[in-house]
Amino acid sequence: MNQVTTVLSVVERPEYLDSQIDAIKAQTIPSDIFIIWRNYLEYSLFYPAIIYRNESKHFNSLYGRFFNSLHIKTPYVFICDDDLLPGKQYLEKCINFSKSKNDNVVISSFGVDFKTNTNSYKPLSRIDQDVFLDSPKKVDMGGQGWFMKTELLKLFLLYPFHKEESGEDIHFSFCLFQSMVDIFVLDKDRDNIDSWQDTTLGERGSDDKAQWKQKQHNNIRDELVKHYVDLGWKFQAKSKI
């Protein structure tokens, strides 16, 4: 059995699936591939992968990637947004870092820090894919790519979902905070693209299909942050990156 299962979801960018699968196949750590196929898209592809076509309207999108991955049996899981293209050493780097933290950590491809007194989605600082960190950085909220020991995935269900239109990253980050599991974004060497979490440096995530360009996106996320702060989510003030 491989050490990792990579979860890819076909939501609105099926044109990127081929390159994502090629990137996962090229990893220095072999990975199983599990594809969650959005039910309203035509299915006409075959890959050496487990392909799950969700026929229900519930859990068929952002939150469903986590819920529908709870069956995974490999020691580690990597849930990858459809706009990421990881370098071929990325999964190996994630495993090594996770083990250095006794596997009680989640590694994200994107990170946000909030002000300690915030009640809305107004980040104090962000770590986007084009940011080059000298060392791994702990963040309040992760997103876009999630690598973890598979047993931590069950923490996604620790609290009921407040909204399903957006904010699975906010929800999971709160659940991890409540479980005392830290979220990190890894360091990135400018001279070693193979170790990057996204070799496109965020280029694909800036198209017109990006959620953050949707009209109600920030309003929903404001509501979510307030909801989880009311439940006890606390932030550590950190200087800007």
N, C-alpha and C positions, 0 to 999 in steps of 0.2 A: 504494500500500500504506500502511495506517495504521502509526503508529510503535509501537503497543502492542497486544499480545494479552492480554486478561484471562481468566484461567482460573477458572471457577466449578465447584465440585463439589457434586453432590447426594448427600449421604451419609445424614443423618438429619433434615434440616430443609428438605424441598422447599417448605414453605410460605413460605420467604423468597426463593425464586428470582426471582419476579416483581419484587419491589422491588429486588433486586440488579441485575437486567438493566436496569431503568429507571434506576438510579443510574449504571450504566456508559454507557448511551446518552446520559445527560445530561452526561457529562464534557466539559470544554472541549477536551480532546485526544481525538479519535475513537479508538475501540478496537475491534479485532476481539474476538469472544467465542467462547471454547472451553469447552464444558460437558462435564465428566466425570460420567457418570451411573452411580451405584452399581447393580450388576447385579440386586440382589434387589428393587429398587423398580419399580413399574409405570411404564412410559414412555408418556405420553399427551399430551405437550406439543410444540408447534412454535414455534421462535423463529428469527429471522434470525441463526443462529449455527451453528458446527460442533458437533455433538453426538456424543460418543463414548460408546458403551455398552460398558463393560468386562464381558466374558462370563466371564473367568477369576477364580479366587479369589486369584490372585497379583497384587500391585500394584493392588488394587481399592479401596484406601481412602486412608489418610493419605499414605503414601509414593507411591502411584500418581499423585497430582496432579503430582508433579515428574517422575517417570519417563515418564508418558504425555504430557508437554508438551515433550519434547525435540525434537519435529518442528517446533516453532514457528519461523516465519521472520521475524517482525517484529523490529525492532531491540531492543525492550524487551518484558518480560513482567511481568505482575502476577498472582500466584497468591493468591487471596482466599478466606479461610475463609468458611463459610456463615453466620456470625453477624455479619459486617461489612457496613456500609452506608456506603461512602465518599462524602464531599462531592464536588461536581461539579468542583472545582479540584484534587483530590488527585493525579490522575495527572500533571497539568501541573506541580505542585509537585515531585513525585518526579523527573520528567525533568530539571527545572532543577537540582535538588540533585545528581542523579547526574552530570550533565555538569560541575558545579563540582568534582567529585572524579574527573574523567577516566574516568567510568563504571566505576571499579574499587571499587564500593561496593554493598552491598545495603541496601535500606530496608525496615524491618519496622514493623508496626503495634503491636507489643508488644515489650517488652524486659526482659531480666533481667541483673543483675550478680551474680556469685558472689564469695564470699570466696576469697582466694588459696589457702588451705589446705583448701578443701572437697573432699569426696569423695562428696557426695550432693546431691540437688536441694533445697537450702535457700538460696534467693536472699538475697543481702545487700540488694538493693533491686529493685523492679519498676517498670516503666512500663506501667501499664494504659491502656485507651482513655480513661479519665476523668481522666488526668493531663495538665496543661497545662504544656508545656515552653517556656521562653523562647528556647531555641536547640536545634538538633539535638544529640542525645546519642549517643555511641558506647556500645554495650552488648556484653556477652559473648555473649548469646544472643538471637536474635530469634524472632518467631512471629506467627501468625494472618494476617498479610498480608505478602507478599514481593514487592518490586519490584526489578528489576535489569535490566541489560543481558542480553539473552537468552543470549549466549555464556557467561555465568557459571553458567547452569543446569546445565551439564555437570559442574560441581564436586560436585553432589549425589551423583554416582557415584564420587567419588574414593576412598571406602572402602566395604567391604562393610557392609550393614545388620546391626546387632547384634540388634535386635528390630523387629518390625513392628506390634505391638499399639499402640504409642504412641511418641512421641519423634522424629518426623521433623524437628521444629524443633531438637532437640538435635543430631541427626546432621548436619544441614546447617550449623548454626552451627560445629560442630567442623571440618567440611570447609572452610568459609570461613576459619577461623582458620589452618588448615594451609596455605592458599593465600594468606595475607596480604591477605584482602579484609575490610575493616571492615564492621560492621553498625551502622546508625544508626536511631534513631527520630526523626522530625522534630518540630520545634517546632509549637505549636498556639496560634492566636490565639482567645481566648474570643469575640471579636466577629465572627469570620469562620467560620461553621459550614461553608461551602462548601469550606474547605481541610482539614477534619478527616479523619483516616483512618477514623473510624467516627462517624457522626452520631448513633448511639444511645448513645454513651459506654459501650459494653460491656453494655448491657441484654440484648441477645439472647443473649450468651454465658454468661449466668448461669442458664439454664433447666436442667431435669433431664437434658437430653441432653448437657450439658457434660462433656467427658472428665475434667476435674479432679474431678468428683463421683463418678467410678467407683472402686470399692473398691481395685483394684490399681494405680491410676494413679501414685501417688507411689512405690510400691515399684519399678515398672518404670522410672520416671524416675531414681530413685536408682541403680539398676543401670546405666543408660545413662551417667549422668554419671561414675560410677566407671570404666566401660569406656573412655570417651574421655579421661579424665584419665590413665589408665594408658597410653594411646597418645600422650600428650604435650600434651593440652589445658591451657593455662595461662590464668589469669584475672588481671585487673588490679583490685586493691582500689580501690573508689570509695566516696565518701561516699554516704549515703542521699539520695534525691531528696526 
